[in-house]
Amino acid sequence: MRKLSSINVSFMHMLRFVRQDMMLLAAGLSPFLIGVAMHFGIPAIEKELIRITGLSCVMTPYYSLFDIFYAAITPVMFCFVAAMVMLEEHDEHIDRYLFVTGLGKSGYFASRLVIPGIAAFIVTVALLPFFRLSEIEAIMMIFLSVAGTLQGIIITLLVVALSSNKLEGMALTKMSSLIMLGAIAPYFIPVPYRYCLAFLPSFWTGMAVVEESPAFMLMNIIVSGIWIYVLWRRFEKKIR
C-alpha cells in the first residue's frame, strides 16, 4: 500500500508540473481538439473534393487510415508529456533522488510510463467511438487503442533513451512520430514491397485493419514488444 501511495504521489507531482507548462498542458488537451477537427473537417473536405473532381469518392476509402492515426496520436500526445517531464527530471537529477526514496525505480517508471499509458488507452477508447470516420467494429477500436498506446510508450522510450535534454527530446519526438507512417504501406504499397516496413509496429496495425485478421494484431504486439525491450535496455544503460 505504501508503494502504491508513493506512485500516486509521484504521478500527481507530474500533473502539477504539467499544469505549470502551457505547452505540455496543450499537448494533453490536443487529442479532443484533433478529434473534432478530424471528425468534421475531413468529411467536409471530402464533399468539396467530390464536387470538384466529379468522382463518387476520394478520401472515403482511407477513412480507416485516419482512424489509425487518431488512435495513435492520442497516446503519443500523452506519452510526449511524460517524456518531457522525465527529461526535465533527469536534467535536474531529480530522478536519481526519487530512485533512492520509497518510490524506487519501479515506482518512478510506473508513475511516468505505466499510468500515462493506461490513461492514454482509456482516453483513446472513450474518444475513438465519437470521432472515428469508418465503420470499424468495437473489437477493432480496442485493438487500435492498444496499438496506439504501445506506440506511445515506444516513442516515449525512444525520446528519453536518446535525448540528453528537452530541446533534443522535442526534436526527436517529431522525428520518431514518423514510425506511425508504417500504417500507410498496406493502403498504397503492393505486395511484397510493403513488407519492407514490417519492422514498424504501425505497419501491422494497418495490415490488421485492411485484412481484418487477428494474426496481424498479434504481430503488432510482438513487434511492439521487441521495440520496447530494446529501448528499455538502452534507457537502463543511460540512467545507471
C-alpha positions as CSV (number, residue, x, y, z in Angstrom):
1,M,0.0,0.0,0.0
2,R,2.9,2.4,0.8
3,K,4.4,1.7,-2.6
4,L,1.0,2.5,-4.3
5,S,0.7,5.6,-2.3
6,S,4.2,6.7,-3.4
7,I,3.4,6.0,-7.0
8,N,0.2,8.1,-6.7
9,V,2.0,11.0,-5.1
10,S,4.7,10.9,-7.9
11,F,2.0,10.8,-10.6
12,M,0.2,13.8,-9.0
13,H,3.5,15.6,-8.9
14,M,3.9,15.1,-12.6
15,L,0.4,16.5,-13.2
16,R,1.2,19.6,-11.2
17,F,4.4,20.1,-13.3
18,V,2.3,19.8,-16.5
19,R,-0.2,22.4,-15.3
20,Q,2.7,24.9,-14.9
21,D,3.9,24.3,-18.5
22,M,1.4,25.6,-21.1
23,M,3.0,23.6,-23.9
24,L,2.6,20.3,-22.1
25,L,-0.9,21.2,-21.0
26,A,-1.9,22.0,-24.6
27,A,-0.4,18.7,-25.7
28,G,-2.5,16.9,-23.1
29,L,-5.7,18.6,-24.3
30,S,-5.0,18.3,-28.0
31,P,-6.5,14.8,-28.7
32,F,-10.0,16.2,-28.2
33,L,-9.4,19.2,-30.5
34,I,-7.8,16.9,-33.1
35,G,-10.7,14.6,-32.9
36,V,-13.2,17.4,-33.5
37,A,-11.2,18.7,-36.4
38,M,-10.9,15.2,-38.0
39,H,-14.5,14.2,-37.5
40,F,-16.0,17.3,-39.0
41,G,-13.2,18.6,-41.2
42,I,-12.3,15.6,-43.3
43,P,-15.9,14.7,-44.4
44,A,-16.3,18.4,-45.4
45,I,-13.1,18.3,-47.4
46,E,-14.3,15.0,-49.0
47,K,-17.6,16.6,-50.1
48,E,-15.7,19.5,-51.7
49,L,-13.3,17.2,-53.5
50,I,-16.2,15.1,-54.8
51,R,-17.8,18.3,-56.1
52,I,-14.5,19.5,-57.8
53,T,-13.5,16.1,-59.3
54,G,-16.9,14.7,-60.1
55,L,-15.8,11.3,-58.6
56,S,-18.1,9.3,-56.3
57,C,-15.4,9.3,-53.6
58,V,-11.9,10.5,-53.0
59,M,-10.9,10.1,-49.3
60,T,-13.6,7.7,-48.1
61,P,-11.7,4.5,-48.8
62,Y,-9.0,5.8,-46.5
63,Y,-11.2,6.8,-43.6
64,S,-9.9,3.8,-41.6
65,L,-6.4,5.1,-42.1
66,F,-7.4,8.3,-40.4
67,D,-8.8,6.3,-37.6
68,I,-5.5,4.5,-37.2
69,F,-3.6,7.8,-37.0
70,Y,-6.1,9.3,-34.5
71,A,-5.8,6.2,-32.3
72,A,-2.0,6.7,-32.3
73,I,-1.9,10.4,-31.9
74,T,-3.8,10.4,-28.6
75,P,-1.3,8.1,-26.7
76,V,1.6,9.9,-28.4
77,M,0.5,13.2,-27.0
78,F,0.0,11.8,-23.5
79,C,3.4,10.0,-23.6
80,F,5.1,13.1,-25.0
81,V,4.1,14.9,-21.9
82,A,5.5,12.1,-19.7
83,A,8.8,12.1,-21.8
84,M,9.3,15.8,-21.4
85,V,8.7,15.5,-17.6
86,M,11.2,12.6,-17.4
87,L,13.8,14.6,-19.4
88,E,13.3,17.6,-17.1
89,E,13.7,15.5,-14.0
90,H,16.8,13.8,-15.5
91,D,18.4,17.2,-16.3
92,E,17.9,18.4,-12.8
93,H,18.9,15.0,-11.3
94,I,15.5,14.7,-9.6
95,D,15.0,11.2,-10.9
96,R,18.1,9.9,-9.2
97,Y,16.8,11.3,-5.9
98,L,13.5,9.6,-6.4
99,F,15.2,6.3,-7.2
100,V,16.5,6.1,-3.6
101,T,13.3,7.1,-1.9
102,G,10.4,4.7,-1.1
103,L,9.2,5.2,-4.6
104,G,12.2,3.4,-6.1
105,K,12.9,2.9,-9.8
106,S,10.0,0.6,-10.4
107,G,7.6,3.1,-8.8
108,Y,9.0,6.0,-10.7
109,F,8.6,4.3,-14.0
110,A,5.1,3.1,-13.1
111,S,4.1,6.8,-12.5
112,R,5.8,8.1,-15.6
113,L,5.2,5.3,-18.1
114,V,2.5,2.8,-16.9
115,I,-0.1,5.2,-15.5
116,P,0.2,7.7,-18.5
117,G,-0.1,4.6,-20.8
118,I,-3.2,3.4,-19.1
119,A,-4.7,6.9,-19.1
120,A,-3.9,7.2,-22.9
121,F,-5.6,3.9,-23.5
122,I,-8.7,4.8,-21.6
123,V,-9.0,8.2,-23.3
124,T,-8.5,6.7,-26.7
125,V,-11.2,4.0,-26.1
126,A,-13.5,6.8,-24.9
127,L,-12.9,9.3,-27.8
128,L,-12.4,6.9,-30.8
129,P,-16.1,5.9,-31.0
130,F,-17.2,9.5,-31.2
131,F,-14.5,10.8,-33.6
132,R,-14.0,7.7,-35.9
133,L,-14.7,8.1,-39.6
134,S,-15.0,4.5,-40.6
135,E,-17.4,1.8,-39.5
136,I,-14.9,-0.3,-37.5
137,E,-16.1,-2.8,-35.0
138,A,-15.7,-2.5,-31.2
139,I,-13.0,-5.1,-31.0
140,M,-11.0,-3.3,-33.7
141,M,-11.4,0.0,-31.8
142,I,-10.0,-1.7,-28.7
143,F,-7.1,-3.1,-30.7
144,L,-6.3,0.3,-32.2
145,S,-6.3,1.8,-28.7
146,V,-3.9,-0.9,-27.5
147,A,-1.7,-0.5,-30.6
148,G,-1.7,3.3,-30.2
149,T,-0.8,3.0,-26.5
150,L,2.1,0.7,-27.3
151,Q,3.3,3.1,-29.9
152,G,3.1,6.0,-27.5
153,I,5.3,4.0,-25.0
154,I,7.8,3.2,-27.8
155,I,8.1,6.9,-28.7
156,T,8.5,7.9,-25.0
157,L,11.3,5.4,-24.5
158,L,12.9,6.4,-27.8
159,V,12.9,10.1,-26.7
160,V,14.1,9.5,-23.1
161,A,16.7,7.0,-24.2
162,L,18.3,9.0,-27.0
163,S,17.8,12.6,-25.8
164,S,20.0,14.5,-23.4
165,N,17.7,17.4,-22.8
166,K,14.1,18.7,-23.5
167,L,15.1,20.5,-26.7
168,E,16.6,17.4,-28.2
169,G,13.5,15.5,-26.9
170,M,11.1,17.7,-28.7
171,A,13.0,17.4,-32.0
172,L,13.3,13.6,-31.6
173,T,9.6,13.3,-30.8
174,K,8.8,14.9,-34.1
175,M,11.2,12.5,-35.9
176,S,10.1,9.4,-34.0
177,S,6.5,10.1,-34.9
178,L,7.4,9.0,-38.4
179,I,7.2,5.4,-37.2
180,M,3.4,5.9,-37.4
181,L,3.7,6.1,-41.2
182,G,4.1,2.4,-41.5
183,A,0.3,2.2,-41.4
184,I,0.2,3.7,-44.9
185,A,2.0,0.8,-46.6
186,P,-0.9,-1.7,-46.7
187,Y,-3.1,1.0,-48.3
188,F,-0.7,2.2,-51.0
189,I,2.3,-0.2,-51.4
190,P,1.7,-3.5,-53.2
191,V,2.8,-7.0,-52.0
192,P,5.6,-7.9,-51.4
193,Y,7.2,-4.5,-51.3
194,R,5.1,-3.3,-48.4
195,Y,6.8,-5.8,-46.1
196,C,10.0,-3.7,-46.2
197,L,8.2,-1.7,-43.4
198,A,7.4,-4.8,-41.4
199,F,9.8,-3.7,-38.6
200,L,7.4,-0.9,-37.7
201,P,4.5,-1.8,-35.3
202,S,2.2,0.6,-37.2
203,F,2.7,-1.5,-40.4
204,W,0.9,-4.4,-38.6
205,T,-1.8,-2.0,-37.4
206,G,-2.5,-1.1,-41.0
207,M,-2.4,-4.7,-42.1
208,A,-4.9,-5.7,-39.3
209,V,-7.4,-3.1,-40.4
210,V,-7.0,-3.7,-44.1
211,E,-7.0,-7.5,-43.9
212,E,-9.3,-7.7,-40.8
213,S,-7.1,-10.5,-39.4
214,P,-6.4,-11.2,-35.7
215,A,-3.0,-12.6,-36.7
216,F,-1.8,-9.1,-37.7
217,M,-3.0,-7.8,-34.4
218,L,-0.7,-10.4,-32.7
219,M,2.2,-9.4,-34.9
220,N,1.7,-5.7,-33.9
221,I,2.0,-6.7,-30.2
222,I,5.1,-8.9,-30.8
223,V,6.9,-6.2,-32.8
224,S,6.0,-3.5,-30.3
225,G,7.3,-5.7,-27.5
226,I,10.7,-6.1,-29.3
227,W,10.9,-2.3,-29.7
228,I,10.0,-1.7,-26.1
229,Y,12.6,-4.3,-24.8
230,V,15.4,-2.9,-26.9
231,L,14.7,0.7,-26.0
232,W,14.2,-0.1,-22.3
233,R,17.7,-1.8,-22.2
234,R,19.1,1.3,-23.9
235,F,17.4,3.6,-21.3
236,E,18.6,1.4,-18.4
237,K,22.2,2.0,-19.5
238,K,21.6,5.7,-19.6
239,I,20.3,6.0,-16.1
240,R,23.0,3.8,-14.4
